[in-house]
Amino acid sequence: MDVDLNSKPGSLAEPMPRSLTRLREAAGQLTGSVFFGTLLRSMRNSALHGPYGHGGRGEEVFSEQLHGLLAQRLGESMRNNLGDLLYKHLERQQRALIAGRSRDVEGT
């Protein structure tokens, strides 16, 4: 079983497996893509383009990629209620799978 090396020695909490750390990152990415991505897409498609500050054709071509990257990083960096709820739900499922596998190995 992979173990998170950032856990404090001697703490009462069990060390978090790396799969749960990756799960938190994935939940953040998903939250960012769904919510921040939608917000940035709406802003990009709005008609509020003035004569100044517009990047021309390059901005039109690459803005979608930039906004996708920004949405992903926003989701990873922010702690929000929806991301935390999604993570907690998926964490319970992951811990149940890990417990089930360890019982299967012990029983064998």
Backbone as CSV, one residue per row, in Angstrom:
resi,resn,N_x,N_y,N_z,CA_x,CA_y,CA_z,C_x,C_y,C_z
1,MET,0.854,-1.186,0.000,0.000,0.000,0.000,0.886,1.230,0.000
2,ASP,0.597,2.213,-0.860,1.353,3.457,-0.904,0.947,4.332,0.263
3,VAL,1.927,5.016,0.849,1.666,5.840,2.018,2.158,7.244,1.754
4,ASP,1.407,8.234,2.184,1.786,9.631,2.054,2.888,9.935,3.061
5,LEU,4.024,10.432,2.580,5.149,10.719,3.454,4.979,12.008,4.240
6,ASN,3.943,12.775,3.940,3.707,14.040,4.633,2.946,13.868,5.938
7,SER,2.554,12.649,6.266,1.807,12.446,7.502,2.752,12.580,8.690
8,LYS,2.224,13.069,9.807,3.027,13.282,11.003,3.244,11.959,11.721
9,PRO,4.502,11.683,12.110,4.728,10.439,12.839,4.093,10.510,14.218
10,GLY,3.540,9.412,14.650,2.939,9.345,15.971,1.544,9.938,16.048
11,SER,0.992,10.396,14.916,-0.353,10.954,14.970,-1.361,9.821,15.048
12,LEU,-2.529,10.129,15.576,-3.560,9.105,15.722,-4.212,8.767,14.388
13,ALA,-4.177,9.733,13.468,-4.790,9.497,12.166,-3.895,8.570,11.352
14,GLU,-4.524,7.674,10.603,-3.736,6.781,9.775,-3.165,7.561,8.595
15,PRO,-2.013,7.143,8.062,-1.433,7.859,6.938,-2.344,7.754,5.712
16,MET,-2.385,8.826,4.947,-3.253,8.855,3.780,-2.546,8.194,2.595
17,PRO,-3.164,7.209,1.970,-2.559,6.598,0.793,-2.419,7.619,-0.335
18,ARG,-1.426,7.413,-1.172,-1.188,8.337,-2.290,-2.393,8.405,-3.207
19,SER,-3.138,7.315,-3.315,-4.309,7.328,-4.191,-5.328,8.362,-3.715
20,LEU,-5.421,8.573,-2.391,-6.351,9.589,-1.878,-5.812,10.991,-2.138
21,THR,-4.488,11.150,-2.123,-3.901,12.449,-2.462,-4.199,12.769,-3.914
22,ARG,-4.037,11.778,-4.776,-4.355,11.993,-6.197,-5.844,12.228,-6.382
23,LEU,-6.654,11.614,-5.546,-8.099,11.806,-5.617,-8.473,13.246,-5.306
24,ARG,-7.807,13.854,-4.296,-8.068,15.255,-3.974,-7.708,16.154,-5.149
25,GLU,-6.579,15.879,-5.798,-6.175,16.664,-6.960,-7.188,16.527,-8.088
26,ALA,-7.647,15.304,-8.328,-8.615,15.069,-9.398,-9.949,15.759,-9.104
27,ALA,-10.379,15.732,-7.844,-11.634,16.407,-7.480,-11.497,17.917,-7.701
28,GLY,-10.331,18.470,-7.371,-10.096,19.891,-7.613,-10.085,20.230,-9.086
29,GLN,-9.451,19.386,-9.885,-9.422,19.611,-11.326,-10.824,19.550,-11.923
30,LEU,-11.601,18.584,-11.478,-12.963,18.438,-11.984,-13.810,19.657,-11.624
31,THR,-13.716,20.082,-10.382,-14.469,21.253,-9.944,-14.060,22.481,-10.741
32,GLY,-12.751,22.641,-10.940,-12.260,23.785,-11.700,-12.729,23.764,-13.134
33,SER,-12.644,22.598,-13.762,-13.046,22.496,-15.161,-14.530,22.763,-15.344
34,VAL,-15.343,22.199,-14.463,-16.789,22.331,-14.628,-17.251,23.752,-14.332
35,PHE,-16.805,24.329,-13.207,-17.354,25.614,-12.808,-16.544,26.800,-13.319
36,PHE,-15.246,26.799,-13.092,-14.448,27.920,-13.577,-14.345,27.891,-15.093
37,GLY,-14.296,26.683,-15.666,-14.261,26.569,-17.121,-15.504,27.153,-17.761
38,THR,-16.650,26.883,-17.166,-17.906,27.443,-17.683,-17.921,28.954,-17.570
39,LEU,-17.439,29.475,-16.452,-17.377,30.923,-16.252,-16.467,31.577,-17.284
40,LEU,-15.280,31.021,-17.481,-14.342,31.602,-18.445,-14.854,31.472,-19.880
41,ARG,-15.541,30.377,-20.202,-16.116,30.214,-21.536,-17.186,31.272,-21.791
42,SER,-18.009,31.542,-20.786,-19.041,32.573,-20.931,-18.415,33.945,-21.133
43,MET,-17.354,34.216,-20.394,-16.672,35.501,-20.551,-16.051,35.623,-21.940
44,ARG,-15.454,34.541,-22.427,-14.800,34.557,-23.738,-15.827,34.773,-24.849
45,ASN,-17.013,34.210,-24.701,-18.042,34.316,-25.734,-18.891,35.577,-25.628
46,SER,-18.653,36.392,-24.606,-19.450,37.605,-24.456,-19.082,38.628,-25.530
47,ALA,-19.955,39.582,-25.717,-19.750,40.611,-26.739,-19.042,41.839,-26.172
48,LEU,-18.387,41.717,-25.057,-17.744,42.863,-24.421,-16.285,43.010,-24.852
49,HIS,-16.041,43.053,-26.145,-14.694,43.258,-26.654,-14.585,44.703,-27.128
50,GLY,-13.695,45.449,-26.507,-13.499,46.839,-26.883,-12.382,46.978,-27.910
51,PRO,-12.149,48.201,-28.366,-11.100,48.412,-29.372,-9.686,48.259,-28.786
52,TYR,-9.554,48.346,-27.464,-8.241,48.243,-26.837,-8.166,46.985,-25.978
53,GLY,-6.973,46.453,-25.837,-6.772,45.307,-24.967,-7.180,43.977,-25.572
54,HIS,-7.431,43.971,-26.870,-7.804,42.727,-27.530,-6.562,42.158,-28.192
55,GLY,-6.279,40.883,-28.013,-5.055,40.252,-28.496,-5.088,39.805,-29.939
56,GLY,-6.148,40.084,-30.644,-6.215,39.723,-32.050,-6.469,38.247,-32.275
57,ARG,-5.992,37.768,-33.434,-6.241,36.385,-33.835,-5.571,35.382,-32.893
58,GLY,-4.381,35.713,-32.387,-3.687,34.825,-31.455,-4.497,34.577,-30.201
59,GLU,-5.109,35.613,-29.699,-5.963,35.459,-28.511,-7.169,34.593,-28.827
60,GLU,-7.747,34.783,-29.990,-8.908,33.981,-30.374,-8.542,32.502,-30.491
61,VAL,-7.355,32.211,-31.010,-6.947,30.831,-31.235,-6.579,30.135,-29.928
62,PHE,-5.805,30.812,-29.064,-5.238,30.149,-27.899,-5.955,30.446,-26.582
63,SER,-6.946,31.321,-26.593,-7.608,31.674,-25.334,-8.336,30.486,-24.714
64,GLU,-8.874,29.607,-25.530,-9.578,28.443,-24.985,-8.615,27.526,-24.226
65,GLN,-7.410,27.327,-24.779,-6.409,26.509,-24.080,-5.971,27.178,-22.782
66,LEU,-5.748,28.489,-22.829,-5.341,29.223,-21.633,-6.422,29.149,-20.568
67,HIS,-7.660,29.339,-20.962,-8.757,29.301,-19.997,-8.926,27.901,-19.408
68,GLY,-8.698,26.864,-20.199,-8.758,25.505,-19.672,-7.694,25.268,-18.609
69,LEU,-6.489,25.750,-18.863,-5.403,25.615,-17.896,-5.675,26.434,-16.636
70,LEU,-6.174,27.649,-16.819,-6.508,28.494,-15.662,-7.610,27.862,-14.817
71,ALA,-8.625,27.318,-15.462,-9.726,26.685,-14.726,-9.222,25.491,-13.929
72,GLN,-8.348,24.691,-14.534,-7.799,23.525,-13.840,-6.992,23.952,-12.623
73,ARG,-6.145,24.944,-12.788,-5.309,25.389,-11.667,-6.121,26.075,-10.584
74,LEU,-7.155,26.812,-10.966,-8.030,27.414,-9.960,-8.716,26.345,-9.126
75,GLY,-9.181,25.317,-9.787,-9.838,24.232,-9.072,-8.900,23.508,-8.124
76,GLU,-7.643,23.335,-8.521,-6.668,22.659,-7.665,-6.261,23.512,-6.476
77,SER,-6.178,24.821,-6.685,-5.624,25.683,-5.644,-6.652,26.129,-4.614
78,MET,-7.897,26.169,-4.984,-8.915,26.676,-4.071,-9.547,25.546,-3.281
79,ARG,-9.865,25.833,-2.051,-10.662,24.915,-1.239,-12.081,25.463,-1.249
80,ASN,-12.972,24.746,-1.888,-14.352,25.202,-1.926,-15.259,24.078,-1.454
81,ASN,-16.444,24.450,-1.077,-17.370,23.475,-0.498,-17.720,22.347,-1.460
82,LEU,-17.934,22.690,-2.706,-18.321,21.653,-3.661,-17.172,20.680,-3.902
83,GLY,-15.966,21.195,-4.060,-14.808,20.323,-4.243,-14.572,19.447,-3.033
84,ASP,-14.747,20.012,-1.846,-14.572,19.233,-0.620,-15.643,18.149,-0.489
85,LEU,-16.884,18.477,-0.834,-17.958,17.471,-0.778,-17.702,16.334,-1.762
86,LEU,-17.277,16.689,-2.961,-16.969,15.672,-3.960,-15.826,14.790,-3.472
87,TYR,-14.788,15.406,-2.930,-13.646,14.636,-2.428,-14.062,13.708,-1.285
88,LYS,-14.834,14.218,-0.330,-15.234,13.394,0.817,-16.060,12.184,0.377
89,HIS,-16.941,12.395,-0.594,-17.751,11.284,-1.095,-16.864,10.236,-1.770
90,LEU,-15.953,10.693,-2.626,-15.067,9.764,-3.312,-14.066,9.117,-2.352
91,GLU,-13.668,9.855,-1.308,-12.743,9.305,-0.315,-13.384,8.137,0.431
92,ARG,-14.652,8.293,0.820,-15.342,7.200,1.506,-15.386,5.943,0.633
93,GLN,-15.664,6.140,-0.650,-15.688,5.007,-1.562,-14.304,4.362,-1.685
94,GLN,-13.260,5.205,-1.788,-11.898,4.695,-1.933,-11.453,3.943,-0.682
95,ARG,-11.759,4.494,0.493,-11.383,3.818,1.735,-12.113,2.482,1.876
96,ALA,-13.367,2.415,1.433,-14.109,1.151,1.476,-13.471,0.127,0.545
97,LEU,-13.015,0.578,-0.622,-12.336,-0.335,-1.541,-11.031,-0.843,-0.944
98,ILE,-10.260,0.057,-0.325,-8.988,-0.331,0.287,-9.229,-1.317,1.423
99,ALA,-10.234,-1.049,2.249,-10.550,-1.958,3.361,-10.995,-3.313,2.839
100,GLY,-11.786,-3.322,1.785,-12.236,-4.581,1.201,-11.083,-5.393,0.634
101,ARG,-10.136,-4.731,-0.004,-8.974,-5.426,-0.554,-8.108,-5.997,0.558
102,SER,-7.929,-5.221,1.641,-7.084,-5.735,2.722,-7.739,-6.940,3.408
103,ARG,-9.075,-6.931,3.510,-9.774,-8.092,4.079,-9.623,-9.315,3.175
104,ASP,-9.662,-9.079,1.852,-9.506,-10.190,0.913,-8.106,-10.789,1.005
105,VAL,-7.094,-9.947,1.174,-5.713,-10.419,1.270,-5.504,-11.174,2.572
106,GLU,-6.065,-10.679,3.671,-5.916,-11.335,4.967,-6.641,-12.676,4.981
107,GLY,-7.769,-12.753,4.297,-8.553,-13.968,4.285,-7.964,-15.054,3.396
108,THR,-7.075,-14.660,2.505,-6.489,-15.622,1.566,-5.397,-16.427,2.190
